Amino acid sequence: MGHVPVIYVPFRGLWELDLNGNGKWDGCRVDKCLGPFGQPGDLPVAGDWNATGTANIGVFRPNTGEWLLDLNGNGKWDGCNVDGASFAEKDHFHEKDI
């Protein structure tokens, strides 16, 4: 599919993907919505967390050093037993590095 523009709306924890590539948001029925995943203050990240060739969503929570990753690719937070969560050592990261 190539590069798909994504907007993260932190106050709703919603991810909006411009699937038709027209450069504007056409709503969840035309484009795609993922979430809820994240909360205000989280920083959005995306990556191929489990080497499947498909990027999934995630967030970094600077105030706790938590990384929350959508490992099963369903676009929702299913808890630590299903999705992935890990903590960065606060002494080892700086917001300017993010």
RASUL-V611765 format. One record per pair of residues at least 4 apart in sequence whose ideal C-beta (glycine too) atoms are under 8 Angstrom apart, sorted by the first residue. I is the first residue (numbers start at 1). J is the second residue. D is the distance in Angstrom with one decimal. If there is no record, write none. Layout:
BEGIN
i->I j->J d->D
i->I j->J d->D
END
This chain:
BEGIN
i->4 j->17 d->5.2
i->4 j->18 d->6.3
i->4 j->19 d->6.3
i->4 j->21 d->7.5
i->5 j->17 d->7.4
i->5 j->18 d->4.4
i->5 j->21 d->7.7
i->5 j->23 d->7.4
i->6 j->15 d->6.0
i->6 j->16 d->6.9
i->6 j->17 d->5.3
i->6 j->18 d->7.5
i->6 j->44 d->7.7
i->6 j->46 d->7.0
i->7 j->15 d->7.4
i->7 j->16 d->4.5
i->7 j->18 d->7.9
i->7 j->25 d->7.0
i->8 j->14 d->7.7
i->8 j->15 d->5.6
i->8 j->16 d->7.9
i->8 j->38 d->6.9
i->8 j->44 d->3.9
i->9 j->13 d->7.5
i->9 j->14 d->4.5
i->9 j->15 d->7.6
i->9 j->16 d->6.7
i->10 j->38 d->6.0
i->10 j->39 d->6.8
i->10 j->40 d->4.9
i->10 j->41 d->7.1
i->10 j->42 d->6.0
i->10 j->44 d->7.9
i->11 j->40 d->5.4
i->12 j->35 d->7.2
i->12 j->36 d->6.9
i->13 j->35 d->4.9
i->13 j->36 d->3.7
i->13 j->37 d->5.6
i->13 j->38 d->4.5
i->13 j->39 d->5.8
i->14 j->33 d->6.0
i->14 j->34 d->7.3
i->14 j->35 d->4.3
i->14 j->36 d->6.5
i->15 j->33 d->6.9
i->15 j->34 d->4.0
i->15 j->35 d->5.3
i->15 j->37 d->6.5
i->15 j->44 d->7.4
i->15 j->57 d->5.6
i->15 j->75 d->6.9
i->16 j->25 d->5.7
i->16 j->28 d->7.8
i->16 j->31 d->6.4
i->16 j->32 d->7.6
i->16 j->33 d->5.9
i->17 j->31 d->5.8
i->17 j->32 d->4.3
i->17 j->33 d->7.6
i->17 j->34 d->7.0
i->18 j->22 d->7.0
i->18 j->23 d->6.8
i->18 j->24 d->7.3
i->18 j->25 d->6.7
i->18 j->26 d->7.9
i->18 j->31 d->5.5
i->19 j->30 d->7.6
i->19 j->31 d->4.9
i->19 j->32 d->5.1
i->20 j->26 d->6.7
i->20 j->30 d->6.2
i->20 j->31 d->6.4
i->22 j->26 d->7.1
i->25 j->31 d->6.4
i->26 j->30 d->3.7
i->26 j->31 d->5.1
i->27 j->31 d->6.6
i->28 j->32 d->6.9
i->28 j->33 d->4.0
i->33 j->75 d->8.0
i->34 j->57 d->6.0
i->34 j->75 d->3.2
i->34 j->76 d->7.3
i->35 j->75 d->6.4
i->35 j->76 d->6.5
i->36 j->76 d->6.7
i->36 j->77 d->6.8
i->37 j->57 d->5.7
i->37 j->58 d->7.8
i->37 j->59 d->6.7
i->37 j->68 d->7.6
i->37 j->70 d->6.3
i->37 j->75 d->6.7
i->37 j->76 d->6.0
i->37 j->77 d->4.9
i->38 j->42 d->4.2
i->38 j->44 d->6.8
i->38 j->59 d->4.2
i->38 j->68 d->7.4
i->38 j->77 d->7.8
i->39 j->59 d->8.0
i->39 j->61 d->7.8
i->41 j->61 d->7.0
i->41 j->62 d->6.9
i->41 j->63 d->6.2
i->42 j->59 d->3.9
i->42 j->60 d->6.8
i->42 j->61 d->5.3
i->42 j->62 d->8.0
i->42 j->68 d->7.8
i->43 j->59 d->6.4
i->43 j->60 d->4.6
i->43 j->61 d->7.8
i->43 j->62 d->6.5
i->43 j->98 d->5.9
i->44 j->57 d->7.1
i->44 j->58 d->7.7
i->44 j->59 d->5.9
i->45 j->57 d->7.5
i->45 j->58 d->4.7
i->45 j->59 d->6.4
i->45 j->60 d->5.8
i->45 j->67 d->7.7
i->45 j->69 d->7.9
i->46 j->55 d->4.8
i->46 j->56 d->6.8
i->46 j->57 d->5.6
i->46 j->58 d->6.8
i->47 j->55 d->5.9
i->47 j->56 d->7.1
i->47 j->58 d->7.0
i->47 j->69 d->7.9
i->48 j->52 d->6.4
i->48 j->53 d->6.5
i->48 j->54 d->6.4
i->48 j->55 d->5.5
i->48 j->56 d->7.3
i->49 j->56 d->5.6
i->49 j->58 d->7.0
i->49 j->69 d->4.9
i->49 j->70 d->7.5
i->49 j->71 d->5.6
i->49 j->84 d->6.7
i->50 j->56 d->7.9
i->50 j->71 d->5.9
i->52 j->73 d->7.6
i->54 j->73 d->6.5
i->56 j->69 d->7.0
i->56 j->70 d->4.5
i->56 j->71 d->7.1
i->56 j->73 d->4.8
i->57 j->70 d->4.9
i->57 j->75 d->6.5
i->58 j->67 d->6.5
i->58 j->68 d->5.9
i->58 j->69 d->3.9
i->58 j->70 d->5.9
i->58 j->84 d->7.9
i->59 j->67 d->7.7
i->59 j->68 d->5.2
i->60 j->66 d->7.3
i->60 j->67 d->5.5
i->60 j->68 d->8.0
i->60 j->88 d->8.0
i->60 j->98 d->6.3
i->61 j->65 d->7.2
i->61 j->66 d->4.2
i->61 j->67 d->7.7
i->61 j->68 d->6.8
i->62 j->95 d->6.0
i->62 j->98 d->7.0
i->64 j->87 d->7.1
i->65 j->87 d->5.1
i->65 j->88 d->4.1
i->65 j->89 d->7.0
i->65 j->90 d->5.2
i->65 j->93 d->6.7
i->66 j->85 d->6.1
i->66 j->86 d->7.4
i->66 j->87 d->5.6
i->66 j->88 d->7.8
i->67 j->84 d->7.5
i->67 j->85 d->6.8
i->67 j->86 d->5.1
i->67 j->87 d->7.5
i->67 j->88 d->6.8
i->68 j->77 d->6.5
i->68 j->83 d->6.8
i->68 j->84 d->7.3
i->68 j->85 d->5.3
i->69 j->83 d->6.1
i->69 j->84 d->4.1
i->69 j->85 d->7.4
i->70 j->74 d->6.9
i->70 j->75 d->6.4
i->70 j->76 d->7.3
i->70 j->77 d->7.2
i->70 j->83 d->5.6
i->71 j->82 d->7.2
i->71 j->83 d->5.0
i->71 j->84 d->4.7
i->72 j->78 d->6.6
i->72 j->82 d->5.9
i->72 j->83 d->6.5
i->74 j->78 d->7.1
i->77 j->83 d->6.1
i->78 j->82 d->3.7
i->78 j->83 d->5.1
i->79 j->83 d->6.6
i->80 j->84 d->7.5
i->80 j->85 d->4.6
i->88 j->92 d->6.2
i->88 j->93 d->4.9
i->89 j->93 d->7.4
i->93 j->97 d->5.8
i->93 j->98 d->7.1
i->94 j->98 d->7.8
END
